[in-house]
Amino acid sequence: MLKYLCGHINLEYRKLRKLQRKSYTHYFYEATVGAGLPIIRTLQGLLETGDKILQIEGIFSGTLSYIFNNFKGTKSFSDVVSEAKKSGYTEPDPRDDLSGSDVARKVIILARESNLRLELSDIPVQSLVPEQLRACSSAEEFLQKLPNFDDDFSNEQNDAEAKGEVLRYVGVVDVVNNKGVVELRRYKKEHPFAQLCGSDNIIAFTTQRYKDQPLIIRGPGAGAEVTAGGVFSDILRLASYLGAPS
């Protein structure tokens, strides 16, 4: 049933895009990925100017960015998650962030924008919620039991640290192989993804034009002000297309 619904949504999306081109109408949705960061506009600009997208890789969750930027071995994973919740970085139930479902939705948006025929059910998603805790009746119960799994996360972090690497939760659109994935990956400490701080997002576009050195966009990917800025930017673009003076 879920596969059918996802396929139906994808079909409607393609029909909408076809109607848009025929009727010379416009609709914008920049803030659906990266809040106010110019991610979708950049992707569209690359495609419209004849570039070929090879891969889009990014840290799309401000919550998970914050968690892994602060999970450095000095605090347990459960403590970092609890601090993120208290600071307002997570959803009321942190499992909504740790499940990776939000990142998967953003991967699908970028995949479809790249002309891939993918559904959410096609995206392998590595959930960071321990299987035994997925049925917890409340966020409080989940946070209470999460420390029981700290050793597993610490072992992963310590192994990465010993190899000069950091852990980052990423979404990837592999255009060449027509697939996407959401998972925890390791990056060398000199990699741009390892240089993040706070809850920043970072997205790397590897294209025919930017093959040797990917085009990188980095900045706040969440928050009321930057999200409002992304929406307002779309409104101004629409007004300009409709003939409003700049």
Residue pairs with C-beta under 8 A, 6 or more apart in sequence:
2 121
3 119
3 121
6 119
6 120
6 121
7 119
10 112
10 117
10 118
10 119
13 112
16 27
19 25
20 26
20 27
26 237
26 238
26 241
28 234
28 237
28 238
29 40
29 109
29 234
30 36
30 38
30 39
30 40
30 41
30 230
30 231
30 233
30 234
31 227
31 230
31 231
31 234
32 40
32 106
32 109
33 39
33 40
33 60
33 106
33 109
33 110
34 60
34 106
34 201
34 203
34 217
34 221
34 230
35 201
35 220
35 221
35 222
35 223
35 226
35 227
35 229
35 230
36 219
36 220
36 225
36 226
36 227
36 228
36 229
36 230
36 233
37 201
37 203
37 217
37 219
37 220
37 221
37 226
37 230
38 217
39 58
39 110
39 203
39 217
40 109
40 110
40 113
42 205
42 215
42 217
43 53
43 56
43 110
43 113
43 114
43 205
44 113
46 53
46 205
46 207
46 209
46 215
47 53
47 113
47 114
51 207
51 208
51 209
51 210
52 207
52 208
52 209
53 114
53 173
53 175
53 205
53 206
53 207
54 175
54 176
54 206
54 207
54 208
54 211
55 172
55 173
55 174
55 175
55 176
55 204
55 205
55 206
56 110
56 114
56 172
56 173
56 175
56 203
56 204
56 205
56 206
57 170
57 171
57 172
57 173
57 203
57 204
57 206
57 214
58 170
58 171
58 172
58 201
58 202
58 203
58 204
59 65
59 168
59 169
59 170
59 171
59 193
59 196
59 200
59 201
59 202
59 203
60 102
60 103
60 106
60 107
60 170
60 171
60 201
60 203
60 221
61 97
61 102
61 103
61 169
61 201
61 221
62 89
62 199
62 200
62 201
62 220
62 221
62 222
62 223
63 84
63 89
63 90
63 91
63 94
63 97
63 199
63 222
64 97
64 98
64 103
64 128
64 169
65 168
65 169
65 196
65 198
65 199
65 200
65 201
65 221
66 84
66 87
66 89
66 198
66 199
67 77
67 80
67 81
67 84
67 89
67 169
68 166
68 167
68 168
68 169
69 196
69 197
69 198
69 199
70 80
70 83
70 84
71 77
71 80
71 153
71 157
71 167
72 157
72 161
73 154
73 157
73 158
73 161
75 83
76 147
76 150
76 153
76 154
77 146
77 149
77 150
77 153
77 154
77 157
78 143
78 146
78 147
78 149
78 150
81 90
81 94
81 98
81 143
81 146
82 143
84 90
84 94
85 94
85 139
85 143
89 199
90 96
90 97
91 97
92 139
93 138
93 139
93 142
94 139
94 142
94 143
95 129
95 133
95 134
95 136
95 139
95 142
96 102
98 127
98 128
98 129
99 125
99 127
99 128
99 129
100 125
100 126
100 127
100 128
100 169
100 182
100 183
101 125
103 125
103 169
103 170
103 171
103 182
104 120
104 123
104 125
104 171
104 180
104 182
105 120
106 171
107 123
107 171
107 172
107 173
107 180
107 181
107 182
108 118
108 119
108 120
108 123
108 180
110 173
111 118
111 173
111 175
111 180
112 118
114 173
114 175
116 173
116 175
116 178
116 180
117 178
118 178
118 179
118 180
122 179
122 180
123 180
123 181
123 182
124 181
124 182
124 183
125 181
125 182
125 183
126 182
126 183
126 184
127 134
128 169
128 184
129 142
130 146
130 149
130 152
132 145
133 142
133 145
133 146
133 149
136 142
136 145
156 167
156 184
157 167
160 166
160 167
160 186
163 186
164 188
164 189
165 186
165 187
165 188
165 189
165 194
166 186
166 187
166 189
166 193
166 194
167 184
167 185
167 186
168 184
168 185
168 186
168 187
168 193
168 194
168 196
169 182
169 183
169 184
169 185
170 182
170 183
170 184
170 185
170 193
171 180
171 181
171 182
172 180
172 181
172 182
172 183
173 180
174 180
174 181
187 193
187 194
188 194
192 202
192 204
192 216
192 218
193 202
193 204
196 202
196 218
198 220
199 220
199 221
199 222
200 218
200 219
200 220
200 221
201 218
201 219
201 220
201 221
201 222
202 216
202 217
202 218
203 216
203 217
203 218
204 214
204 215
204 216
205 214
205 215
205 216
205 217
206 214
207 214
207 215
219 226
220 226
240 246
